[in-house]
Amino acid sequence: MKLARFTHEGETRIGVVIGGEIVDLAAAAPDLPRDLVGLLAAGDDALVRARRAATRASRIDLEEVKLEAPIARPPEFLAIGLNYADHIAESGMERPKFPLFFNKQSSCVTGPHDPIHMPRVSTALDYEGELGFVIGRRCRHVPRDRAREVIAGYLIVNDVSVRDWQFKAQTMTLGKSFDTHGPIGPWLVTADEIGDPHALELTTRVNGEIRQHSNTKNLVFDCFAMVETLSTVFTLEPGTIISTGTPGGVAAAMKPPRYLQIGDVVRIEIEKIGAIENRVIAEPDATTLI
C-alpha cells in the first residue's frame, strides 16, 4: 500500500495511492487518524481498515493533487554517513567499524517535488540519493532479527548537504539541516509491498545525467542493523525517518566538484517506490521573525 499526504482544493489530507489515482482517507474512512504519524501509531488494525476502505472509495486523479512530504514533521529524522563502500572510497575515509549516525533537523523536510534552496551562505550544495525507512511502532531494544516488525515502510530521501557547513562541526548536523534540504516521498510504501529492502536499485540524476547508480544490497550497515543500534540507545517513535546513506557519485567527490547550481533538477528513483524530483532555486530573501 502506498500512503501519501496530498493537497487538493486547498485542503491537505492523507490518502492511498492506487495506480494514477489517490483515495482520500478522510472521506473513505473518517474514523481513522487524519495524519500519517497518527495512522501508523494506531497500529496494524488501522492500516487494514485503510486498505479496505481504499478498495471501495472514490478516487482523485493524481494530476489533480499536489503531493506533500508524507510526514510533515517527523519526531526524529536520522541519517547515516559512509554506508556504501564506493562512497567511502571516493571520500578517502576508512570503513566505519560502527555506524556513523547524525541528525537532520525535522524542519528541513520538504515535499517530493518542492524546490531546494541554494543557501545564501554557501554554493557547496550537494545531493545524496538515499533509501529511507519509517518506524511504525514505538520501540526500544529491538534485536536485529525483529527489526522488520517495527518498520512501517519505505520512501525516498534526498539528504541534501551543504558541504562547507557540514565540516564546520563534527556532528554534521548544521550542513545537513538547512530548510528544504530534506525532500522525502513521493509516498510511504508499506513494508509488505517492498519485500526485501536490501535489493533495490537506486539512481540519482542531475538534469538527466546519471550521477549515482547502486543497489541497497551494497549497504555496509543494513536497515535492520540500524534499528538495532539506534533502539539500544533511545526509543524510536512512530513516524521517525531513518535514511540509510548514499552511494558513490556525490558532487563533492568529483574533480573538480560539480556542485548543484540554481536551476538544476535532481531526480532520485528507487525500485518499487517511485521517484522524487526537486529543482534548485535561490534561497528567498525574506527574513522570518517570530
N, C-alpha and C positions, 0 to 999 in steps of 0.2 A: 504494500500500500504506500502511495506517495502522499504525504501530508504537507500541505502548503499554507502559507499565510499570504493573503491577497487583498487588494483594494479594488472595489467595484462600486461605481456610482457613489463615491465619496465615503464609503464605509469599509473598514478593514476587518476581515474575519479569517477564520481558518477553514480549510476545505480539503477534500480528497481529489487528487488528480487522476482522471481516467482517460487515457489517450490524450486527445487535444482539448479536453474539457475539464471542468472542475465542479465539484459538488459543494455547495455552501452548507457546512455542517450546522450553522446556526439555524438554518431553515429546515434541514433534513432531520436533525436530532437536537432540538432546542434545550433538552435537559442536560446535554453534555457541556463540559467546560468550554469557554469561548476563546481560550488561548492554548497554544500548543504545549507549553510547560504544564498547565493545569490538566490537559488531556493525558499527558504522559504520567503525571503524578497520580491520576485516578486509576491507573493500573490496566491490566490486560482486558478486564471486562469492558472498560470504556472504549478501548481500541476495537474490540469485537463489535460493539454496538455501532461505532463509527463506520466500520467496514460494511456492516449490514445495511445501515441507513443509506450509504452511498450507492448501493446497488439498485435502490428503488426511488431515488430522488431525482428531481430535475437538475439539469446541468447548465453551466455557463461556458461559452467558448473561451478558451484561454487567451485568445487575441483581444477579448473584451476586458481583461483584468490586468492589473499591474501586480506582478509577483514581488512580494516583500521578503526580507530576511525571515526564514521560517521561525526563528526565535529572536525576538526583538532585543532582549536584554538577558542573555544567559546568566545564571547565577555565578558561573565560573567559565572562563574561556582560557584554556590551557593549550600550550603547544610544546613541541619538542624540537631541539636542534640536532643537526648531524645524524640523521636517521636513515640515510641511504648511502651506500658505500661510494657511489660515484660523486655525490655531493661532498662527502668527507674528503675525497681525493682532490676535487677541484678547489676546496677551501684550504688545502695544505695543513689540515688538522689531523690529530690522531683519532682513531676509532674510539668512541667513548666506552668505558667499561661500565658506566652507569648512565641511565637516561638523563639527558640534559633538558630538563623542563624549564619553562618560563611562562609568565602570564601575558596575555593580551588583555588590555582593559576592555570590559564589555561595551563601553561607549564607542569602540571602533567599529562595531558591527554595522554592516550596511547590506542592501539587497543584492540579488544576483545580477541585476542589470543597472544598478545605480553607478554614478560616477565615482572615481577615485580622485582624491585631491592631491595635486602636486604641492607639497608644503612650501610655505613662504621661506622657510629657513634652510631648505636643502634641495638639491637636484639629484641626490643619490637614491632615487626611487626604484625599488626592485619588486619583482613578482616572485611568488613561491606557490606553485600549484600543489595542493595537498588534499588527501582524503581526511575528512573529519568524521568523528562519530559522536553520538549524543547519548548521554546517560538517561535511562528511563526509570530507574528505581533508586531511591535513597539507599546508600550502601556504604559499608566500611569493612575493611579487612576481607576483600574479595580474593580468593585464590584464583590463579590463572585459569584453572580448569572449569571455573564457574563464571568467568568474566562475561561470557556471551549472554548470560541471563540478565545482566544489568544494562546491556546496550540496546537502546530502543531502535536505533537506525543510523543511517549514514548520509552525509551530504558533502558538498564540495566546499573547500576553503581556499581563498587566496590570502596567504599570510604575507600581506604587503609589508615591505620592510624599508625603512629609511636608514641606509647603511651607516652613514656617519654618526647618526644619533644612536644607532644600535650599539656601536662600540664605544660610545662615551661612558657607558656604565656597564658593569659586568653582568647585571641581570638581564640586559637586552630589552627590558620592558618598554623603555621610552621609545626606542626605534621601531617597536612593533605595534604601537598603540595609538598612532595619530588617528584622528577622526576619519572615518570612511576606509580605514586600512584593514577592515575585516569583512570583505564580501563573502557571503555564505549562501548556499542554496543549491539548485533552484527550489528544492523542496527536501524534506526528510524522507528517505526511502527506508521503510521498516526492515529490520534485520532479516526477517524470513524471506523477503524478496531479494536480498543481496546474496544470501548463501555464504560462501567463503569470502570474507573481506580482504583476504590476503592473496587474491588472484585477479585483481582489477587493473586494466590498462589505464594509464593517466597520461594526458597530453596537454601541454600548455603552448598556446600560440600567441605571438605578438604581431598584430597587423597581418595575420595569416601565416606567418613564418613559425615553424615548429621550433621552440626553444627547449622544451622538456618533453621527454617521452620515456616512460618507465612502467613498471608494474609493482603493485603493492606487495608482491612476493619478495621484493628486494628490501623491505623494511628491516632495519637492524633490530629494533625492539618492536614487536607487533602489537596490535590493538589490545590483545588480552594481557600481555605483559605490562602494558602501560596502565591498564586498570588495576592490576595487582599492586604495582608500585605506588601509584597515587593514593589508592584507598588504604594503603598501610599507614599513610600519614594523616589524611583528613577525610571527612565524609564527603562523598560525591552526591550532589543533589540532582533531581530530575531537571533536564534542560541544560545541564553542563555540556559544553562543547570541548572536545579534545581533538586537536589537529595533529596529524601523525608524522609531519615532517615532509620535506621536499626533496625530489631527486636532483641530479646534476642538471646544469644548464641555466643557472641563475645569471642575471646580468652582471653582477659584481665580479664573477669569476672569469668573465671574458677579457681578452687582451686586445684592445683596451676595453674597459667596462662599457656595456651597452645599456645604460640605464634607461628607464622609461621617460618619454617626452610627452608634453601636453599634446593631446590628440591621439595618442597611441590607444589601441584597443587590445585588451588582454582577454583571451578566451581559454578557459580551462574545462576540459572534458574528462569525465571518469566513467568507465564502463558500468552499465546497469544503473547509473544515477542520472546522467544528463550533462548539462553544461551551464556555466555562468560566464557572463561576458560584461566587462566593465571598461569604460573609456576614461582616460586620464584628463582631468581638467585643472585649471589653476585654482588654488585654494581661494575661496571668496574673501574679499577684503574686509567685510563687516566684522567688527569686534563684538562679541557677545558679553554682556554684563548682566548679571543676575543679582 
